[in-house]
Amino acid sequence: MKIVAVTACPTGIAHTYMSQEAIERECKKRGHQIKVETQGSMGTENKLSQEEIDAADVVILAIGIGIDGEERFDEKRDNGKVIEANPSLVIKDPGKFVDQAEQL
């Protein structure tokens, strides 16, 4: 399964990168392909291309704020392929969100 994600928290520091790490670790453990864009205090890093988004089976948005370029995910959202959650919840239980992704 191909999963792409965006992580962003209000301060753009700890939870942005901790949720990135949690998602990546859980996906790799399960053998899924994962790429995570972070929108944090350092700006946007590891930016997802539209081609990567279109090729993904599911999008996970671990965001606690509005993100730049959210319209890139409109088609996936329209098709019910976007999971949105607070970064702190993703950090606590990344398996829950990967389980949801597998069920979509």
N, C-alpha and C positions, 0 to 999 in steps of 0.2 A: 504494500500500500504506500502511496505517495502522500505525504502530509506536508503542508506549509503552515507556518505560524507567524504571528506578529506578537511581540511582547512590549508593553509600555506601562509605566506606572506614573503617578503624579510627580514624583521627584526625579524619576528617570535614572535611578541608581540601583539600589539593591534588588527590589522586586522584579525589575525589568530583566536583569541578568540571571537572577535565581530561577525565575520561571522559564527562561530560555534553557537553562541547564537541566531543569527537571523534565521538560518536554523532550529534549534531545536524548537524555538518558533512558527514559521510558520507551521511546520509539526504537532506539537502537537495541534495547533489550528484547523487543518483540520482532525485530527484523524489518521494521518499516523504514522507508526513506524519509528523511526529515530535513527541512531547511527552515531556519528561524531568522526573521528580520527583527532587529531590536530598534526601538525608537526611544532612546534614552538621553542622558545628559551629554553624551558624545555625538548626538545627532542620530541619523539613520545609519545603521550598519547592516551589512549583509542583505542589502535591498533585494527584494523579490522582483523578478521580471514578470511581466504579464504572461509570458509563455510558461513560466514555472507555476504560476497561479492556475492557469488554464489546465495544465497537465496534472495538477494535484487532485486526489480523490476527495480530500477534506481540507478545510482551513480551520485552524484554531486561533482565535484572537484572545490572547491573555492580556487584556487591556483594562486599565482603570481610568483612562482618559480618552479623549478623541485622538485619532491618529491621522497622520498625513496619508493621503492616498487611499482612504477607506473605500472610495468608489471602485477601486480595482477588484473588490470582492463582491460586487453587486450581483453578478451572474451566479456565482457560487451560493450566495445568500438566497437568491430567488429559487434555486434548486434544492434548498434545504441542506446544503453542504458546509455550513459555517457554524462552528461552536464558539460561543463567546462567554468568557468567564473572567472574574477578577483574578489578577496575577497571584494574590495570596492563596486563593483556593487551589490554583494549579500547582503551586509549590507544595502545599500540604498533601495533595492527592493527585499526582499527574496521571496515575493509572485510570482514575475515574474518567478523565477526559479522553484518553486514548481508547478506553472501552467505548465511549460514546462515538468516537470517530469510526471505530471498527463496525459499529452497528448501522451507520448511515449508508 
